[in-house]
Amino acid sequence: MAQLNYIPNRVAQQLAGKQSLLIGVATSSLALHAPSQIVGGD
């Protein structure tokens, strides 16, 4: 591995292991959702 200058990619490892520490949020407007106060820091 050292000969190839391989650097492990944490995101790729999480995808391969089917584990993730990330949370996704999809919304058209943060103003209309109560949890947006947490996400937006209000």
Helices and strands as residue ranges (DSSP letters): G 2-4, H 10-16, G 30-32, H 36-40
